[in-house]
Amino acid sequence: MQNFFSFLDPELAHNLSIKFLSTTGSSPFNILYKQALNHSPISVMGIEFRNKIGLAAGLDKNGEAIDAFDAMGFGYVEVGTVTPKPQPGNLKPRVYRLKKSRAVINRLGFNNKGVDNLLKNLKARRSLIPVGVNIGKNKSTPIESGKTDYLECMEKVYDHASYISVNISSPNTENLRALQTGDLLNDLLSSLKEKQHALASSSGKYVPLVLKIAPDLIVDELRTISEALKQHQFDGVIATNTTVDKTSVKGEKNSEQEGGLSGAPLCLKSTEIIKTLHQLLGDEIPILGVGGISSVEDGFEKIQAGAKLLQLYTGFIYEGLPLIRGLSRL
Ligand SMILES: Cc1cc2nc3c(=O)[nH]c(=O)nc-3n(C[C@H](O)[C@H](O)[C@H](O)COP(=O)(O)O)c2cc1C
C-alpha cells in the first residue's frame, strides 16, 4: 500500500494508507488487497493463530485498520504503542526512508491518540484474528513512576486484547530503555504480573503478558532479562525493537538521522538476539521474532533461531502483500 504513496513524505504516506485501510477494511473495496492464503496454523501462549506472521507494533498505533490487515492475511495484529493520554510525539520530520538498504529510521516518540480512543477502535473491529496491544508510558511521566502508565493501559485494554506487550525498548522516549535493567525491570514486571492475576480472576480470562526488548543489549543484559522473565513467569518476549546502531548503513542518505533503524540491516542482529534468548530460555517462554524480515528465508532463519511467531513492519512497507503470502506458509 505504501509503495503506492512512496513518492510522498513517509509519514504522510503512512497516514494516507491508514486512512484508506480504515475506511475500506470491512467493505467490498477490501478486494483491492484481500488475499486468500494457505495458512499454517499454530497455538502459542494458549492463543490460536492461523499463521505465524503478525503486523508489528507502530504501524497501526491506534488500532484503526485491524480489519484491513486481517483481509491481507496477517495471522495477528499488534496495535500501539498506546499511552494513557494522547500525545503528539517528537517534532516532524521524524521518519526517513533509506531505500538502498531497504530500511527506515524513525524517531516518532509514541505519537498516539491515547488508550481510550484505542479501546473504542478495538470494540468496533469486526476481525476475529488475535490482536495484541502494545503499551507504553507518556513522555511527561517520569521514568521512576512509569509503571503507573503501563498499569493504567493494561487495565483498560485487558478485556479486548489477545495479549499485552510491554514496550520498554523504544529508543525515542528518553530513558525508556532504563526499564530493561535492574530494580526498575523487576519492579515493573512484578507489578504487571500482579495486575494480570487480579484482572484474570475478576474477568475469568487470562491475557498473556509479553515483554518487547531492544536489539542493542549485550549477553549479560539478556541473561538478566531472561532471569527476570522466568522469575515473574512472563508469557512471552518480543525480540526486537529498532536499533540505535547505524554502522550497517553508514554513508547512505539519511543514515545520520537520530532514531531507531529498522528493516533489512537489522535482520541478522535481531536473529542473533533471538538465538541467545532461546539458549537462555529454552522453550519455556515463547519468542516472537521481529527485525528486518524482508523475505521468507529471513523469517525461516528466525524460526530456526527459536522464534515461535514472527512480526513485520519495514519489510512489509517495501515488499507489500507477497511477503505476507510467502511467510503465511511457514
Ligand atoms: C515507523 C516505525 C514506528 C514504530 N513504532 C513502534 C511502536 O510504537 N512500538 C513498538 O513497540 N515498536 C515500534 N516500531 C518497531 C517495530 O515494531 C519493529 O520492532 C521494528 O521496526 C523491527 O522490525 P522491522 O525491521 O520489520 O521493521 C516502529 C517501527 C517503525 C519503522
The ligand as a Gaussian input file, in Angstrom:
#p B3LYP/6-31G(d) Opt

LIG

0 1
 C        7.910000       3.980000      11.802000
 C        8.011000       2.943000      12.895000
 C        7.277000       3.094000      14.073000
 C        7.373000       2.137000      15.088000
 N        6.624000       2.292000      16.223000
 C        6.692000       1.349000      17.202000
 C        5.896000       1.452000      18.364000
 O        5.089000       2.371000      18.524000
 N        6.032000       0.495000      19.313000
 C        6.886000      -0.569000      19.186000
 O        6.957000      -1.417000      20.069000
 N        7.635000      -0.702000      18.069000
 C        7.552000       0.220000      17.103000
 N        8.312000       0.081000      15.970000
 C        9.243000      -1.064000      15.875000
 C        8.643000      -2.236000      15.102000
 O        7.513000      -2.760000      15.744000
 C        9.692000      -3.361000      14.958000
 O       10.006000      -3.871000      16.236000
 C       10.989000      -2.881000      14.306000
 O       10.726000      -1.916000      13.304000
 C       11.787000      -4.020000      13.695000
 O       11.022000      -4.701000      12.711000
 P       11.119000      -4.365000      11.128000
 O       12.570000      -4.385000      10.765000
 O       10.305000      -5.457000      10.475000
 O       10.524000      -3.024000      10.953000
 C        8.232000       1.019000      14.943000
 C        8.952000       0.876000      13.739000
 C        8.849000       1.809000      12.732000
 C        9.648000       1.622000      11.468000

